[in-house]
Amino acid sequence: MGVRGLVRLALALVALFAARRWFDVVEVRGRSMTPALQPGDRLLIARGRPAAGAVAVTPDPRAPGRELIKRVTRVDEAGIHLRGDNPRASTDARTFGPVPDASVRWRAVMRYWPLSRAGRIPPASSLLEPVVEGGEPACAFPEALIAGG
């Protein structure tokens, strides 16, 4: 391998490291984000603070080893308010309140699987009035899907 080959290899390794630091993937589990996201949808997520209306990934404040995927409904001095698009199947800010800004480090960029649904994530059709029912986490980070840590 010549100098050019070594330079290309080094650049490829740097790009791979950067991509793993700034991007990851997640698989949707549960129905708290239906109809926008369905169980089995796979999403590309990027580091960054999501704005209101965006879909975010954050540790579950009740069980930090789990991750939740929810829509950001409001950002204020109390923190980031997250809700599932399907309130009857979602445990969200109505249960655990706003989460600290620092805990929401990922935002969903696009759905890449299944191919028939690939593309941008649709906006919330409507955020219904609060329901006091609980739900289930809407996503998991299965070990086989983690692109970066």
C-alpha positions as CSV (number, residue, x, y, z in Angstrom):
1,M,0.0,0.0,0.0
2,G,1.4,3.3,-1.1
3,V,1.2,6.7,0.6
4,R,-2.1,7.6,-1.1
5,G,-3.6,4.3,0.1
6,L,-2.4,5.0,3.7
7,V,-3.9,8.5,3.5
8,R,-7.2,7.2,2.2
9,L,-7.3,4.6,4.9
10,A,-6.5,7.2,7.6
11,L,-9.2,9.5,6.3
12,A,-11.7,6.6,6.2
13,L,-10.9,5.7,9.8
14,V,-11.3,9.3,10.9
15,A,-14.7,9.6,9.0
16,L,-15.8,6.3,10.6
17,F,-14.9,7.5,14.1
18,A,-16.6,10.9,13.5
19,A,-19.8,9.2,12.2
20,R,-19.9,6.8,15.2
21,R,-19.6,9.8,17.5
22,W,-22.3,11.9,15.9
23,F,-24.7,9.4,14.5
24,D,-26.3,6.2,15.8
25,V,-29.3,4.0,15.0
26,V,-32.3,2.9,17.0
27,E,-35.2,0.5,16.5
28,V,-38.7,1.5,17.6
29,R,-40.4,-0.8,20.1
30,G,-43.9,-0.3,21.4
31,R,-46.7,1.9,20.1
32,S,-46.3,5.2,21.9
33,M,-45.3,7.0,18.8
34,T,-48.0,5.6,16.4
35,P,-49.0,6.5,13.7
36,A,-45.8,8.4,12.9
37,L,-43.5,5.6,14.1
38,Q,-44.4,1.9,14.1
39,P,-42.7,-1.0,16.0
40,G,-39.9,-2.2,13.9
41,D,-39.1,1.2,12.3
42,R,-35.4,1.9,12.4
43,L,-34.2,5.4,12.7
44,L,-31.0,7.3,12.1
45,I,-30.4,9.6,15.1
46,A,-27.9,12.4,15.4
47,R,-26.4,14.2,18.4
48,G,-27.9,17.5,19.0
49,R,-30.6,19.3,21.0
50,P,-34.0,18.7,19.4
51,A,-36.4,21.6,18.9
52,A,-40.1,21.5,19.7
53,G,-41.9,19.1,17.3
54,A,-38.8,17.0,16.8
55,V,-38.5,13.4,17.8
56,A,-35.9,12.9,20.6
57,V,-34.1,9.9,22.2
58,T,-33.4,10.2,26.0
59,P,-32.8,7.9,28.9
60,D,-36.0,6.9,30.7
61,P,-35.9,9.0,33.9
62,R,-37.5,6.1,35.8
63,A,-35.0,3.5,34.5
64,P,-31.9,5.1,33.1
65,G,-30.7,1.8,31.5
66,R,-33.7,2.1,29.1
67,E,-34.1,4.7,26.3
68,L,-37.3,6.4,25.3
69,I,-38.2,8.0,22.0
70,K,-40.8,10.8,22.2
71,R,-41.7,14.0,20.6
72,V,-40.6,17.3,22.1
73,T,-43.7,19.3,22.9
74,R,-42.1,22.2,24.7
75,V,-38.7,23.4,25.9
76,D,-38.7,25.8,28.8
77,E,-36.8,26.6,32.0
78,A,-38.2,23.5,33.7
79,G,-36.6,21.3,31.0
80,I,-37.7,19.4,27.9
81,H,-41.3,18.1,27.8
82,L,-41.7,14.9,25.9
83,R,-44.9,13.1,24.8
84,G,-45.7,10.1,22.7
85,D,-47.9,10.8,19.6
86,N,-50.2,8.0,20.9
87,P,-51.0,9.2,24.5
88,R,-53.1,6.2,25.4
89,A,-50.0,4.0,24.9
90,S,-47.3,6.3,26.1
91,T,-45.6,7.0,29.4
92,D,-44.2,10.4,29.0
93,A,-44.0,13.9,30.6
94,R,-47.5,13.5,31.9
95,T,-46.1,10.8,34.2
96,F,-42.5,11.8,34.9
97,G,-42.5,15.5,34.1
98,P,-40.0,17.4,32.0
99,V,-36.5,16.0,31.6
100,P,-33.3,18.0,32.1
101,D,-31.9,19.6,28.9
102,A,-28.6,17.7,29.3
103,S,-30.3,14.3,29.2
104,V,-31.8,14.8,25.7
105,R,-28.7,14.5,23.5
106,W,-30.1,12.7,20.4
107,R,-32.7,13.7,17.8
108,A,-34.2,11.5,15.1
109,V,-33.1,12.4,11.6
110,M,-34.9,9.9,9.4
111,R,-36.4,6.5,9.2
112,Y,-34.2,4.1,7.1
113,W,-36.1,0.8,7.6
114,P,-38.5,-0.6,6.4
115,L,-37.6,0.7,2.9
116,S,-41.3,1.2,2.1
117,R,-41.5,3.8,4.9
118,A,-38.0,5.2,4.6
119,G,-37.7,9.0,4.7
120,R,-38.4,11.9,7.0
121,I,-40.4,11.3,10.1
122,P,-43.9,12.8,9.8
123,P,-44.9,15.5,12.2
124,A,-47.3,14.8,15.0
125,S,-50.9,14.7,13.7
126,S,-52.1,16.2,16.9
127,L,-51.1,16.0,20.5
128,L,-54.2,15.0,22.3
129,E,-55.3,16.2,25.8
130,P,-53.3,14.5,28.6
131,V,-54.5,11.0,29.5
132,V,-53.5,9.7,32.9
133,E,-52.8,6.2,31.6
134,G,-49.3,4.8,31.4
135,G,-47.7,3.0,28.5
136,E,-44.5,1.4,27.4
137,P,-41.1,2.7,26.2
138,A,-41.2,3.3,22.5
139,C,-37.7,2.2,21.6
140,A,-34.7,0.1,22.6
141,F,-31.1,0.1,21.7
142,P,-30.6,-3.5,20.8
143,E,-26.9,-4.3,21.0
144,A,-26.9,-5.5,17.3
145,L,-28.1,-2.0,16.2
146,I,-25.8,0.2,18.1
147,A,-23.5,2.0,15.7
148,G,-21.7,4.0,18.3
149,G,-21.6,4.2,22.0
